[in-house]
């Protein structure tokens, strides 16, 4: 059995209400990727500019891969002084990637929790509409540490439980200035934060798109175990060995 599948119906339809009335674009097996992006004030300038370029490059990479473009759904959650979903799940070629603006503080926990809620809501919609899916991915990108009122330990427990239960895959990318020790709390062993070299977001998103298109979707079609590609091959990491 493909470990990225979770195809059994669930009696709880609470999460389905969010997408009720939406019809699938196709019935290809879906791969949901929810991006939780830090847009706090410290991301102003080059950081937010390069992040915006990276998102555009990510969309182009996926659209150029026909199979991935029919299967990858993207959702975007941003967090500054508040956390909000600015892009509901949609096939990556069926939307315009929004341009992000940086301001405010860092409601990191609120942002990731919202991303996890979207994962559960979308999985229920897949089940209700008869769509198979790969294990969803949640990607956190941040350059800071959470505001003092954010409950990091509670979020860490939620992420660990979700990953142990194979509900989703989670990984975090730290941008220049981030607090490694705090971000590491959210990465259950043996995982750890990825550390971005400068602002090489385009390289990171190239790795992400190839990991989804080649490492997950095409590997599964060949009957192989889906896996992320080695990130060290893409030149976006700073002083990290795998």
Secondary structure, 3 states (H helix, E strand, C coil): CCCCCCCCCCCCCHHHHHHCCCCCCCCCCEEEEEEEEECCHHHCCHHHHHHHHHHHHHHHHHHCCHHHHHHEEEEEEEECCCEEEEEEEEEHHHCCCCCCCCCCCCCHHHHHHHHHHHHHHHHHHHHHCCCCECCEEEEEEECCCCCCCCCHHHHHHHHHHHHHCCCEEEEEEECCCCCHHHHHCCCCCCCCCEEECCCCHHHHHHHHHHHHHHHHHHHHHCCCCCCCCCHHHHCCECCCCC
